[in-house]
Amino acid sequence: MALRPPTRPDIPRVRSTKLADRAKAAPVTAPTAPVTEQTWGGGGDYSGGGFVGGGGGGGGSFSAASAPAPAPAPAMSDDDWLGSDSGYLATIAALNSKLKGFETETEAKKSKGVQDFDTSLSRLGWLKDKNDWSNEDRTTAFGNSFQSLLGDFASRGLLQSSLYDQANTDLTSEFNRQKTDMDSNQKSFLDEIARALSQTKTETTQSKDQARLEALARRAASV
C-alpha cells in the first residue's frame, strides 16, 4: 500500500488589509475640468446664447434680441395746445384788438376832457400856476367882473368902505363856488373814465377765460 503524503489542514486565508486601509484613508475627489480665465473684451456682444467678443478697450455691451418699443411722446400741455388752436388764437387777437382800441379811445377822451377843463378854468379867470384868481385880465370872467366892481366903487369913492370889501368877498365866493362845481364835475368825469376802462378790462379777461375753456373742451372732444 502506497503511502500518501500527509495533507495540511485547511487554514483560512487572510487578505491583506493594507490596501483597503490605504484606500479608506485617501480622500475621494471628483475630477475637475480645467479652469479657463474669462476675459471681457471691449465691444463684446451677447447674441443668442453666447458672447461674441469685440476688440479690446471699452467695456462690454449687451444687445437684446429685439429692440424695446419707443416710449410714447409726452402729452402736449394745455398752453402748447392752445398755442396751436387757430380758433382760440383768433378770438384772443380780436379781444386784444378791441381792448386796445377802447384804451386808445378812452385816453383821447380823457386828454380832451382835461384840456377842456383847463381851458374853462382859464376863461373863468383861474390861474393854475398861482392857484388864485386873475383880477386884472378883463378877457376872463373873474377879471372882467372884478374890474367892473372896482370901477363902480371907485367912481363913488367907496373903495375904502366896508361895502366894497363885502362886494369883493361876495364876488370871490361866487367864483369859488363855480370852480368847486367844475372840479367836482371833472373828478366825476375822470372817475367814470377809469371805471369804464377797468370794467372793459375785466370783461376782456372773462371773455379770454371763456375762450380758453371752449378751446380746451374742443381738445377733449377730439381725443
C-alpha positions in Angstrom: 0.0 0.0 0.0 1.4 3.3 -1.1 1.8 6.0 1.4 0.2 9.4 0.7 1.8 12.5 1.9 0.1 14.0 4.8 -2.2 16.8 4.0 -2.1 20.1 5.8 -5.2 21.2 7.4 -7.1 23.9 5.5 -6.1 27.2 7.0 -8.3 30.2 6.1 -6.5 32.7 4.0 -6.4 36.3 5.4 -6.3 39.0 2.8 -4.1 41.9 3.5 -5.9 45.0 4.8 -3.1 47.4 3.9 -4.5 48.3 0.5 -8.0 48.6 1.9 -6.9 50.7 4.7 -5.0 52.9 2.4 -8.0 53.3 0.1 -10.1 54.3 3.1 -7.6 56.9 4.2 -7.2 58.6 0.9 -9.9 61.3 0.2 -12.0 60.8 -2.8 -12.1 63.8 -5.1 -14.2 64.3 -8.2 -12.4 65.0 -11.4 -12.5 68.7 -12.2 -12.4 70.3 -15.6 -9.6 72.7 -16.3 -10.4 76.3 -15.3 -10.1 78.8 -18.1 -10.0 82.5 -17.1 -12.8 84.5 -18.7 -11.7 87.8 -20.1 -14.1 90.6 -21.2 -13.0 92.4 -24.4 -14.3 95.7 -25.4 -17.3 95.8 -27.6 -18.3 92.2 -26.7 -21.9 91.5 -27.7 -24.3 89.0 -26.3 -26.1 87.3 -29.1 -28.5 84.4 -28.6 -26.9 82.1 -26.1 -23.2 83.1 -26.3 -20.8 86.0 -26.3 -19.3 87.5 -29.4 -16.1 89.2 -28.4 -15.2 92.6 -29.7 -11.9 94.5 -29.9 -10.1 95.4 -26.7 -10.7 98.7 -25.0 -14.2 99.8 -23.7 -16.5 97.8 -21.6 -18.7 95.1 -22.9 -22.2 95.9 -24.3 -25.3 93.8 -24.4 -27.8 93.9 -27.3 -31.2 92.4 -26.7 -32.7 90.0 -29.1 -35.4 92.7 -30.0 -35.4 96.5 -29.5 -37.8 97.8 -26.9 -40.8 99.7 -28.1 -40.2 103.5 -28.2 -41.6 105.5 -25.2 -44.8 107.3 -26.0 -44.5 111.1 -26.7 -45.3 113.2 -23.7 -48.8 114.7 -23.8 -49.0 118.3 -25.0 -49.6 120.8 -22.3 -52.8 122.9 -22.4 -50.8 126.1 -23.2 -48.9 124.4 -26.0 -52.2 123.1 -27.4 -53.9 126.4 -27.2 -50.9 128.0 -29.0 -51.7 125.7 -31.9 -55.5 126.3 -31.9 -56.2 128.8 -34.6 -59.8 129.5 -33.4 -58.6 130.3 -29.9 -55.8 132.5 -31.2 -58.1 134.4 -33.4 -60.5 135.0 -30.5 -57.7 136.3 -28.3 -56.3 138.5 -31.0 -59.8 140.0 -31.6 -60.3 140.7 -27.9 -56.9 142.3 -27.5 -57.5 144.5 -30.5 -60.9 145.6 -29.1 -59.4 146.4 -25.8 -56.5 148.3 -27.3 -59.0 150.3 -29.4 -61.0 151.1 -26.3 -57.9 152.2 -24.4 -56.9 154.5 -27.2 -60.3 156.0 -27.4 -60.5 156.4 -23.6 -57.1 158.1 -23.4 -58.1 160.5 -26.2 -61.4 161.3 -24.4 -59.6 161.8 -21.1 -57.0 164.1 -22.7 -59.6 166.2 -24.4 -61.6 166.4 -21.1 -58.6 167.6 -19.2 -57.8 170.1 -21.8 -61.3 171.4 -22.0 -61.4 171.7 -18.2 -58.2 173.6 -18.0 -59.4 176.0 -20.8 -62.7 176.5 -19.0 -60.9 177.4 -15.7 -58.6 179.7 -17.6 -61.6 181.5 -19.2 -63.2 181.7 -15.8 -60.1 183.6 -14.6 -58.4 180.9 -12.5 -54.6 181.0 -12.6 -53.5 177.4 -12.3 -49.8 178.2 -11.7 -50.6 180.7 -9.0 -53.7 178.9 -7.6 -55.6 182.2 -7.5 -57.9 184.3 -9.5 -56.8 186.8 -12.1 -58.3 190.2 -11.2 -56.7 192.2 -13.9 -57.4 190.3 -17.2 -60.7 191.5 -18.5 -60.8 188.7 -21.1 -61.7 186.3 -18.2 -65.0 186.2 -16.4 -63.5 186.9 -12.9 -61.2 189.6 -14.2 -64.0 191.4 -16.0 -66.3 191.2 -13.0 -63.7 192.4 -10.6 -62.6 195.3 -12.8 -66.3 196.3 -13.2 -66.8 196.2 -9.5 -63.7 198.1 -8.8 -64.7 200.8 -11.3 -68.2 201.1 -9.8 -67.0 201.6 -6.2 -64.1 203.8 -7.3 -66.5 206.1 -9.2 -68.4 206.5 -6.0 -65.4 206.9 -3.8 -66.2 203.8 -1.8 -63.1 201.7 -2.3 -62.2 202.1 1.3 -65.6 201.3 2.5 -66.9 198.0 4.1 -69.4 197.9 1.3 -66.6 197.4 -1.2 -65.0 194.8 0.9 -68.2 192.9 1.2 -68.9 193.1 -2.5 -65.4 191.9 -3.3 -65.8 189.0 -0.9 -69.2 188.0 -2.4 -67.7 188.1 -5.9 -64.8 185.9 -5.0 -67.1 183.4 -3.2 -69.4 183.1 -6.2 -66.5 182.3 -8.5 -65.1 179.9 -5.9 -68.4 178.0 -5.9 -68.3 177.8 -9.7 -64.7 176.4 -9.6 -65.7 173.9 -6.9 -68.6 172.7 -9.1 -66.3 172.4 -12.1 -63.7 170.5 -10.0 -66.4 168.1 -8.9 -67.7 167.5 -12.4 -64.1 167.0 -13.6 -63.5 164.4 -10.9 -66.7 162.6 -11.8 -65.7 162.6 -15.5 -62.2 161.1 -14.7 -63.7 158.6 -12.3 -66.2 157.4 -14.9 -63.4 157.0 -17.5 -61.4 155.0 -15.1 -64.4 152.8 -14.1 -65.3 152.2 -17.8 -61.7 151.2 -18.6 -61.5 148.9 -15.6 -64.8 147.3 -16.4 -63.8 146.7 -20.0 -60.5 145.1 -18.9 -62.4 142.8 -16.6 -64.9 141.8 -19.3 -62.0 141.2 -21.7 -60.3 138.9 -19.2 -63.6 137.0 -18.6 -64.0 136.6 -22.4 -60.5 135.2 -22.7 -61.1 132.7 -19.9 -64.3 131.6 -21.6 -62.5 131.2 -24.9 -59.8 129.1 -23.2 -62.5 126.8 -21.7 -64.2 126.4 -25.0 -60.9 125.6 -26.7 -60.0 123.0 -24.1 -63.4 121.5 -24.5 -62.8 121.1 -28.2 -59.5 119.4 -27.4 -61.1 117.0 -25.0 -63.8 116.2 -27.6 -61.2 115.5 -30.3 -59.3 112.9 -28.2 
